[in-house]
Amino acid sequence: MSIVDALEPGERARGSIRLMKDNVALVVILDTVDNGSIHDVFQSRICVANTHIHANSNFPDVKLCQVADLINGLEKITQLQIPLLICGDMNSLPGSDPHNFLVTGRLNPIHRETSQTTDPLDIYQHLKLHHSMPLVSAYSSLLQSGRVEERERRKMNSQTKEPLFTNFKPAFSGTLDYIFYTEDSLKVDGLLELLDYESAGTGLPSPLWSSDHIALMAKFSFKPPFGQGLYSSLPPNPWQHAAPK
């Protein structure tokens, strides 16, 4: 059942207009290839999800709804012992509800201050706001490991443990983009160097940098014995809702 279907009948039309945005996620399950041939029936696999979450700051409920829907589906895939990467523009700052939900695995709306501004349709009560995936931010994990040079450490926020910025415009600077991974199955081996304020100049894009977002890149390796998924074929689509009767 969709979130819109869970709303009161009188709110469903309004909910559909508010929640149904044009944001998407691309989710693929990849097989590793060795010497041009695929491994046997239980070959190493990894799930990679790429997404762009709704940008409008006046719709925090939409942001959380999109992230929760994505995570709930991805959790079903990881239950098959398939390692997971989530890469994307979350349009959410460190410490925001979507970010906290991703990294802590829970968000209890009962203890939050909700209002007509943040949750006008009262959808939080219908969201599954908990998951058991050990999701960690790639850049945050390497900073906390102590394996980061001082010049790169200066490009990180000591409180949030995330980059100082991934989006830099004259009127805004902050971290909106992330690479999350399942810590029990993957290990970070390296990261692309971050841009600093001096190199970014007065804002992005610029003659040297073609986007207002900086590039994030990470190199991972499998932690044994993960990558040997339980499915010999692709798992069913976890976002496929049953047809109404």
Number of C-alpha atoms within 10 A of each C-alpha: 10 12 16 21 14 15 19 12 11 8 14 16 13 13 21 14 10 15 19 11 12 8 12 13 16 10 16 12 15 14 17 13 12 8 6 7 8 12 14 8 12 14 17 20 23 24 19 17 20 17 18 19 24 23 16 10 12 10 17 19 22 22 23 24 23 22 23 20 16 19 22 17 15 24 16 16 23 18 13 14 18 24 26 26 23 22 21 18 19 22 23 23 17 20 11 12 20 25 20 15 21 23 18 15 16 16 19 13 14 9 7 9 8 13 10 8 11 16 16 14 20 16 19 20 14 14 17 15 22 16 19 12 20 16 21 20 22 26 24 19 17 19 19 12 8 10 11 15 9 9 11 14 20 14 17 19 15 14 7 13 17 26 25 21 22 21 21 22 16 9 7 9 17 18 22 21 24 25 20 22 25 19 20 15 21 20 17 17 11 16 15 11 13 21 17 17 14 7 10 17 14 13 18 19 17 12 7 10 14 10 15 16 20 19 14 18 15 13 12 15 11 17 13 10 10 16 23 19 24 16 15 11 9 12 13 9 11 13 13 9 9 8 6 5 3
